Amino acid sequence: MDWRADRRIRWHCVGDVDVADHESDIVILGGGSGGYAAALRSAELGKSVVLVEKDKVGGTCLHRGCIPTKALLHAGEIADATRESAQFGVNATFEGIDMAGVHKYKDAVVSKNHKGLQGLIASRGITTIEGEGRLVGPRTVAVGGDTFTGTNLILATGSYSRTLPGLDVDGRRVITSEHALQLDHVPASAVILGGGVIGVEFASAWKSFGTDVTIVEALPHLVPLEDEANSKLLERAFRRRGINFKLNARFAGVKPTDSGVHVSLEDGSTIDAELLLVAVGRGPVSADLGYEQQGIRLERGFVIVDEYCRTGVEGVYAVGDLIPTLQLAHLGFAEGILVAEHIAGLPVTPIDMAGVPRITYSSPEVASVGLTETQAVERLGADRVTTVTYDLSGNGRSAILQTRGAVKLVAEIDGPVLGIHIVGDRVGELIAEAQLIYNWEALPAEVAQLIHPHPTQSEAIGEAHLLLAGKPLHVHD
Ligand SMILES: Cc1cc2nc3c(=O)[nH]c(=O)nc-3n(C[C@H](O)[C@H](O)[C@H](O)COP(=O)(O)OP(=O)(O)OC[C@H]3O[C@@H](n4cnc5c(N)ncnc54)[C@H](O)[C@@H]3O)c2cc1C
């Protein structure tokens, strides 16, 4: 469909320049996970859609986030499997990492997905405008000499890698995840500032490639948003893998040296390494885009929205990393779909943020959904919360894979499952079932009825629920 044929285009003069005003049902600023999901669903619902993107559709997730990092981690998994092949009776020799080869593989995956996405967007009749957009009216975006006005406007400009005050990223010795994804060699050593998801994933991949890694985390645990049991299992596994980490450790400063960086911490200790990766979180891309001028409320740069992602300015919504919800691609998709359906007048249910599945794709993986034990106790009181932990040592498939970890369940006593927390290689795939259990407010006895195929790691979910329902199977007394 060529929307230009049946939409109004008005021309007027600004100074000596002819400016075209394009009108459509929906204008979306930013073509990442949140923006393009809103575009696809809106087009499906019969709306004319303009998607403004200054770089490449797919955004951070496809080009600088989820997909390339998981490709690096998979290459790391193959490196580890090669090194450890003798324990499976396979003769193979690990000869090193060919970084050019890793990039070729990673970039091919990204490129294939990018082409697929471009085709999908075009096939739905969405008009993509290449260029940097800025709000110049309540629902009007200017790109170059053109303006695009929507009956509704969706802001989806995403996020950028943050740094700390006084810590300058030079892209060579002090880098962010964007630079880390482009490194043309395996660093001999690295300090990673921040033990959240991104820091932990790079620590895992680099260690697999042969880097001597030290994570510096200001909070008491790695992946500090996780249930403490998950954090402790990851820390134990990282210790076994020889990944160094300093907890409760605050960064004081970094100086360049002949061979890299000299990092000092507030406790007076220092670490020398080839480079420093700054992974202290991501901030919203909202500065100088005309948001505040149009009455959009920002807090710490995030666009403030209600449960339907409405900004408070008539007809204007915001989704994805730009709003203060979990910074996850699949949440961006869900928010984009929710907004598209809300605009189309369909009945929509606000997203239960605790019900959004979370995965850290390190080795081992950390996966969770629902409430941590601490959150459940805060909400219900300690006397109404129970937990069980099923160790993966009882799971045949995990023994075959030679991975360790556990499934921890948090539940209301005589009530539904409130949280599922898992650690182990490949357990990220288990969170799909876990999120059904949480989001359908399943009772332990109901899940215990379900039959899990043998031998799979999914049996560990079944076993944990059998245990919680009071009829443990493969569990020692
Ligand atoms: C290293 C890393 C690993 C990650 N791994 C995962 C993972 O495994 N799983 C997961 O769920 N999430 C992961 N994430 C998070 C995920 O990438 C984000 O949550 C997701 O991309 C957010 O989508 P978004 O649409 O809000 O923003 P973005 O994807 O950042 O998209 C915003 C888009 O807007 C465009 N834009 C910005 N300003 C303008 C403007 N003025 N005009 C036109 N266009 C503009 C940008 O070019 C960009 O394409 C990871 C992130 C990083 C950095």
The ligand as a Gaussian input file, in Angstrom:
#p B3LYP/6-31G(d) Opt

LIG

0 1
 C       24.609000      -5.115000      25.177000
 C       23.123000      -5.254000      25.315000
 C       22.558000      -6.501000      25.385000
 C       21.181000      -6.665000      25.505000
 N       20.656000      -7.911000      25.554000
 C       19.328000      -8.073000      25.682000
 C       18.746000      -9.358000      25.695000
 O       19.446000     -10.373000      25.580000
 N       17.415000      -9.477000      25.810000
 C       16.609000      -8.371000      25.944000
 O       15.400000      -8.525000      26.076000
 N       17.115000      -7.118000      25.922000
 C       18.449000      -6.950000      25.788000
 N       18.973000      -5.685000      25.724000
 C       18.056000      -4.539000      25.864000
 C       17.327000      -4.238000      24.547000
 O       18.281000      -4.054000      23.532000
 C       16.474000      -2.998000      24.725000
 O       15.603000      -3.176000      25.818000
 C       15.645000      -2.699000      23.489000
 O       16.465000      -2.531000      22.374000
 C       14.814000      -1.435000      23.726000
 O       14.068000      -1.164000      22.583000
 P       13.605000       0.335000      22.277000
 O       12.770000       0.260000      21.057000
 O       13.035000       0.961000      23.480000
 O       14.951000       1.137000      22.007000
 P       16.119000       0.926000      20.921000
 O       16.240000      -0.488000      20.528000
 O       17.310000       1.611000      21.498000
 O       15.585000       1.702000      19.663000
 C       15.473000       3.081000      19.621000
 C       15.629000       3.501000      18.180000
 O       15.301000       4.871000      18.064000
 C       16.193000       5.464000      17.150000
 N       16.208000       6.900000      17.456000
 C       16.604000       7.494000      18.600000
 N       16.439000       8.812000      18.520000
 C       15.950000       9.067000      17.288000
 C       15.558000      10.252000      16.613000
 N       15.671000      11.460000      17.173000
 N       15.091000      10.140000      15.360000
 C       14.970000       8.925000      14.754000
 N       15.315000       7.779000      15.351000
 C       15.788000       7.843000      16.609000
 C       17.513000       4.769000      17.404000
 O       18.379000       4.869000      16.288000
 C       17.059000       3.339000      17.662000
 O       17.053000       2.566000      16.482000
 C       20.346000      -5.509000      25.575000
 C       20.916000      -4.228000      25.483000
 C       22.283000      -4.102000      25.345000
 C       22.863000      -2.724000      25.233000

